[in-house]
Structure formats: C-alpha cells, structure tokens
Amino acid sequence: MSDAPEPREIEELLLGGELRFTRIDAIERSGVSEEFTQRLWRAFGFPHLADETVAFTDGDLDALVRIKDLLGEGLLDEEMVLRMVRAVGQTMARLAEWQIDIIVGALADPLQPPSPDVVNMIMDHAETHIAALEPLLVHAWRRQLAAAGTRALTASAAEDAVPGRLRVAVGFADIVGFTATSRNLGELELAELVERFEETASDVVAEHGGRIVKTLGDEVLYTADTPTLGAEIGLSVAEAVRAGGDTDVRVGMAYGLVLSLMGDVFGTTVNLASRLTSIARPGTVLADAALADGLRGDGAYELIRIGRRPARGLGIVQPYVVRRAR
C-alpha cells in the first residue's frame, strides 16, 4: 500500500500552483486593504488564517488584483462584490463536496475513510482531468446566467409586472413518510433514496423549463413561469417518483408574486405552497385558487374543489386537487 499524499500536496495540485504567500504578503502584493481582504476571505467561506501561515498561491493574488480592478472601474462597490463572492463561495463549496463524494463513492466504500491508494488514484485523475473540467464549469455557469437573465427580462416585460417581484408558480414536492422511512433504512440506503428523489425531481423540472430553487433532503422547491407549467411539473414529479416504486410524494402549488433573493424565493405564495404540501394526502397534487384559475379551460387537467382548510399563518385557504383529465 502506498503512502497518502500530504495535505499541502493536495492543495497545491488542486489550486494549480505552489503555496508561496502569507496573508500579509497577499495584502501587500495585491494592494487590497486588510479589512476588505478579511471580509472577502470570510465571504468565500474560509476560516481566518494566522499572519505567518503560508496558504496563498499566485492564483489567489491574481484573483485579488482582478477584484481590486473591478472596484476601481466603479461598476461594483464593495458590498456588491462581497454578496457575489458569498454566492460563489457557498455554491462552489457544495459543488466541491458533492463532486468529491461522487468520486470517492465510485472508488471506495463511501462509509469508510478512503485508503491511501484511493487518495493517490483520485490525485492522478485530478492531475489528468481537472484542466479539462474547468472550462465546462465556466460554460455551465454562462448557460445558467443566460437562463436567469432571460427569465428576469421576460418577467420585467410582462403586462402585470410588479417592480422587485416575480409572478411565478411555486411548488413543493415532499417525500411521504420520510421520518418513518429513515428509521428503517441504513445511512447509505437513505442517502441513495434522497439522491434518487432529487435526481428525478430535478430532471422533470428541467425538462419542462422550470427551475429547482433548492433541495432539502426529503423536499424539493421549484418555480415555473405559468400555472400550466407549474401543474405539469407537479404532476410529472409525482408520477415519476411513484414509478420508481420505492416511495411516494405529495405536492403543493401556488401562483402569485414572490421576492427573488440570493437564488431563493420568499413571500406569501411560497408559504402557501408549503402549507398545501402539508395538507395534501399521499400521492396527490394540491393547488391554491390562483393556480387553479390559471388551469380552468385547459382540457388536460381536472380540478376537484375540496373543503376549505386552515393554513398556519395564512388563515383559511381553498385547495384544489389537480389531476390529469380522464
């Protein structure tokens, strides 16, 4: 069995350069203030480093200089830069953990620490393929940026547009009996169940032109531009998960204004969709009155008005069961 590489070796390989500079070196060479550099480092999601710790590469200095140049152009101020950096840091942290989990899981028992041989194998793959993967990440970001920009432009041009708000269908899909199921499954089986659910829901949402806002283990939050798309996604997710055979879902949907912030959505419409999910019976799809109104006259769907229900924090609501027309 070979020896595992040292942590510094792993860092330098993945960072693409030698660790040469301390925090003070980076500040002096980049010309960025110490206070802003510390805030920037925290926004990326990294812990505070002692002044004498050698932890920065030429690439880190280049990134600091680029940020300083952006600030100098006056297009972005420090707070805007920090918000954008925080978004990138949080997204990339999850992406990196996800990718490492996939690679380690493919090469070793995911419930056991990887052996030195596995670590060396991962290092070999990284050295060979990381340069090829990097442009793909940038391309995926550009694609997502284009999609988000198009959605924002379309929403602002709508006749009923409200400044600072989006009018969308919001849906929650929730695994039925997840707490009880989790008691009967091992850790790996539970993780595989959640991954299958998230993968199925994500594929359905993408196929129909919606957007996954976030996943919460046993729950997925999505948005769609119209009531019809929202309903089609909700029904298709329920059908696809049920076809998998190992679980069932319930879906709650609402249509109305939301505040979009930091990639998430907030507001009464979101809360209403969440409450309808908790009201829905296993295997059913519930909609609020606004989304149901948007489906009236569409022969593809059947609406069944059920009894009015109390929804915590929202008073009495009128749900509708949404089904495909027979």
C-alpha positions in Angstrom: 0.0 0.0 0.0 1.4 3.4 -1.0 1.6 6.4 1.3 -1.2 9.0 1.0 -0.1 12.5 -0.2 0.3 15.3 2.3 -2.5 17.8 2.6 -0.2 20.5 1.2 0.4 18.4 -1.9 -3.4 18.0 -2.4 -3.9 21.7 -2.0 -1.2 22.7 -4.5 -2.4 20.2 -7.1 -6.0 21.4 -7.0 -5.1 25.1 -6.7 -2.8 24.8 -9.7 0.2 26.4 -8.0 2.6 26.4 -5.1 1.6 27.8 -1.7 4.0 30.8 -1.5 2.5 33.7 0.3 1.1 34.6 3.8 -2.0 36.7 4.3 0.2 39.8 4.8 2.1 39.0 1.6 -1.2 38.8 -0.3 -2.4 42.1 1.0 0.8 43.9 0.2 1.3 42.5 -3.2 -2.4 42.9 -4.3 -2.9 46.4 -2.9 -6.3 45.4 -1.4 -6.9 46.7 2.1 -6.5 44.3 5.0 -10.1 44.8 6.3 -11.6 44.1 2.8 -9.4 41.1 2.3 -10.5 39.6 5.6 -14.2 40.2 4.7 -13.6 38.7 1.2 -12.0 35.6 2.6 -14.9 35.0 5.0 -17.4 35.6 2.2 -15.7 32.8 0.2 -16.4 30.6 3.3 -12.8 30.1 4.5 -11.6 30.3 8.2 -9.3 33.1 9.5 -5.6 32.3 9.0 -2.7 33.4 11.2 -0.4 36.0 9.7 2.5 33.7 9.4 0.6 30.8 7.6 1.8 30.3 4.1 -1.5 29.5 2.3 -1.8 31.6 -0.9 -0.8 30.9 -4.5 -0.1 33.2 -7.4 -3.7 32.4 -8.5 -5.0 33.8 -5.2 -3.1 37.1 -5.8 -4.4 37.3 -9.3 -8.0 36.9 -8.0 -7.4 39.7 -5.5 -6.0 42.0 -8.2 -9.0 41.3 -10.5 -11.4 42.2 -7.7 -9.5 45.4 -7.0 -9.7 46.3 -10.7 -13.4 45.7 -10.7 -13.8 48.0 -7.8 -11.6 50.6 -9.5 -13.9 50.6 -12.5 -16.8 51.8 -10.3 -19.3 49.3 -11.7 -19.4 47.3 -8.4 -19.0 48.6 -4.9 -17.5 46.5 -2.0 -20.9 45.3 -0.7 -22.0 44.1 -4.1 -18.6 42.3 -4.6 -19.0 40.6 -1.2 -22.5 39.5 -2.0 -21.4 38.0 -5.3 -18.4 36.3 -3.7 -20.6 34.8 -1.0 -22.9 33.4 -3.6 -20.0 31.9 -5.5 -18.4 30.6 -2.3 -21.5 28.8 -1.0 -22.3 27.3 -4.3 -18.8 26.1 -5.0 -18.4 24.7 -1.5 -21.5 22.5 -2.1 -20.4 21.6 -5.6 -16.9 20.6 -4.4 -18.2 18.4 -1.6 -20.7 16.8 -4.0 -18.0 16.0 -6.6 -15.6 14.6 -4.0 -18.4 12.4 -2.6 -19.2 11.1 -6.1 -15.6 10.3 -6.9 -14.8 8.6 -3.5 -18.1 6.7 -3.7 -17.2 5.4 -7.1 -13.7 4.2 -6.0 -14.3 3.1 -2.4 -16.8 2.3 0.3 -18.4 5.7 1.0 -19.0 4.7 4.7 -15.2 4.2 5.2 -12.3 6.6 5.0 -10.6 6.3 1.6 -7.3 4.3 1.7 -4.0 5.9 0.6 -4.2 4.0 -2.6 -7.7 5.5 -3.4 -6.5 9.0 -2.5 -3.5 8.6 -4.8 -5.8 7.4 -7.6 -8.0 10.5 -7.1 -4.9 12.7 -7.3 -3.9 11.1 -10.5 -7.3 11.6 -12.0 -7.3 15.2 -10.8 -3.9 15.9 -12.3 -5.1 14.5 -15.7 -8.6 15.8 -15.9 -9.1 19.0 -13.8 -7.9 21.3 -16.7 -10.5 19.7 -19.0 -13.3 20.1 -16.4 -12.6 23.7 -15.6 -13.9 25.2 -18.9 -17.0 23.0 -18.6 -17.8 24.6 -15.2 -17.5 28.1 -16.7 -19.7 27.1 -19.7 -22.4 25.7 -17.3 -22.2 29.0 -15.4 -22.7 31.0 -18.5 -25.6 28.8 -19.6 -27.3 29.3 -16.2 -26.5 33.0 -16.3 -28.2 33.3 -19.7 -31.2 31.4 -18.5 -31.6 33.6 -15.3 -31.1 36.8 -17.3 -33.7 35.8 -19.8 -36.2 34.9 -17.0 -35.6 38.3 -15.3 -36.0 40.2 -18.6 -39.2 38.3 -19.5 -40.7 38.9 -16.0 -40.0 42.6 -16.1 -41.6 43.0 -19.5 -44.9 41.3 -18.5 -48.0 43.4 -18.5 -48.8 42.6 -14.9 -45.1 43.0 -13.7 -44.6 44.4 -10.2 -41.2 46.1 -9.5 -39.0 43.9 -7.4 -41.3 40.9 -7.6 -41.8 37.9 -9.9 -45.1 36.3 -10.7 -44.5 32.5 -10.8 -45.9 29.2 -9.9 -44.2 27.8 -6.8 -44.3 24.1 -6.0 -43.1 21.8 -3.1 -42.7 18.1 -3.6 -42.3 16.2 -0.4 -41.5 12.5 0.2 -44.3 10.9 2.1 -43.5 9.3 5.5 -39.8 10.3 5.3 -39.2 10.3 9.0 -40.6 6.8 9.4 -38.8 5.5 6.4 -35.5 6.9 7.7 -35.8 4.7 10.8 -36.0 1.6 8.7 -33.1 2.3 6.3 -29.3 2.3 6.8 -27.4 5.6 6.2 -26.3 4.6 2.7 -29.8 3.4 1.7 -31.3 6.6 3.0 -28.7 8.7 1.1 -29.5 6.7 -2.1 -33.2 7.3 -1.7 -32.8 11.0 -1.3 -30.4 11.2 -4.2 -32.9 9.3 -6.5 -35.7 11.6 -5.4 -33.6 14.8 -6.0 -32.3 13.4 -9.3 -35.8 12.5 -10.5 -37.4 15.8 -9.5 -34.5 17.8 -11.0 -34.8 16.1 -14.3 -38.5 16.6 -14.5 -38.3 20.3 -13.6 -35.5 20.9 -16.1 -37.3 19.0 -18.9 -40.4 21.3 -18.5 -38.5 24.5 -18.3 -38.9 25.2 -14.6 -36.2 25.9 -12.0 -35.1 24.0 -9.0 -34.7 26.6 -6.2 -33.4 24.3 -3.6 -33.5 20.7 -2.3 -34.0 19.9 1.4 -33.4 16.2 1.5 -37.0 15.0 1.6 -38.3 18.1 -0.2 -37.8 20.0 -3.4 -38.8 23.6 -4.1 -39.3 24.6 -7.7 -40.7 27.5 -9.7 -42.3 27.8 -13.1 -43.3 30.7 -15.2 -47.0 29.8 -15.7 -49.7 27.9 -13.8 -49.8 25.3 -16.5 -46.1 24.6 -16.3 -46.3 24.5 -12.5 -49.1 22.0 -12.6 -47.4 19.9 -15.3 -44.2 19.7 -13.3 -46.0 18.8 -10.0 -48.0 16.0 -11.7 -44.9 14.7 -13.6 -42.7 14.7 -10.5 -45.4 12.7 -8.6 -45.8 10.2 -11.5 -42.0 9.8 -11.9 -41.3 9.2 -8.2 -44.2 6.8 -7.9 -42.9 4.9 -11.0 -39.6 4.4 -9.2 -41.5 2.2 -6.8 -39.7 2.9 -3.5 -41.6 6.0 -2.3 -44.4 8.4 -2.9 -44.7 12.2 -2.8 -47.3 14.9 -2.2 -47.1 18.2 -4.0 -48.4 21.7 -3.0 -48.5 24.5 -5.6 -49.5 28.2 -5.5 -49.3 31.0 -8.1 -48.5 34.6 -7.3 -45.8 37.2 -6.5 -42.5 36.2 -4.9 -39.4 38.1 -3.9 -36.3 36.5 -5.5 -33.2 37.0 -3.4 -29.9 35.1 -3.3 -31.2 32.4 -5.6 -34.1 31.7 -3.3 -37.8 32.8 -3.3 -39.8 34.3 -0.4 -43.2 35.5 0.3 -46.8 34.5 0.9 -47.0 32.5 -2.3 -44.1 30.3 -1.2 -45.6 29.9 2.3 -48.9 28.9 0.8 -47.4 26.2 -1.4 -45.6 24.8 1.6 -48.8 24.7 3.7 -50.7 23.0 0.8 -48.0 20.3 0.7 -48.6 19.5 4.4 -52.3 19.4 3.7 -52.1 17.1 0.7 -52.7 13.4 1.0 -50.0 11.0 -0.1 -49.8 10.8 -3.9 -51.9 13.9 -4.5 -51.2 17.3 -6.0 -52.9 20.4 -4.4 -53.1 23.9 -5.9 -54.3 27.2 -4.5 -57.2 29.1 -6.0 -54.9 31.4 -8.1 -53.1 28.4 -9.8 -56.4 26.6 -10.3 -57.9 29.6 -12.0 -54.9 29.5 -14.4 -55.8 25.9 -15.3 -59.5 26.5 -16.0 -60.5 25.8 -19.6 -57.4 23.6 -20.1 -58.7 20.2 -21.1 -55.5 18.5 -20.0 -56.3 18.9 -16.3 -59.2 18.1 -13.9 -59.7 20.3 -10.8 -61.5 19.0 -7.8 -62.5 21.6 -5.2 -62.2 20.2 -1.7 -63.2 21.6 1.7 -61.6 24.8 2.9 -58.7 24.3 5.3 -56.9 26.3 7.9 -53.3 27.1 6.9 -50.9 28.2 9.7 -50.2 31.9 9.4 -52.4 32.3 6.3 -56.0 31.8 7.6 -58.5 29.7 5.7 -57.5 28.6 2.2 -59.3 26.9 -0.6 -57.3 24.0 -2.0 -58.0 22.2 -5.3 -56.8 18.7 -6.2 -55.2 18.7 -9.6 -55.4 15.6 -11.8 -54.9 14.8 -15.4 -58.1 14.8 -17.4 -59.5 11.3 -17.9 
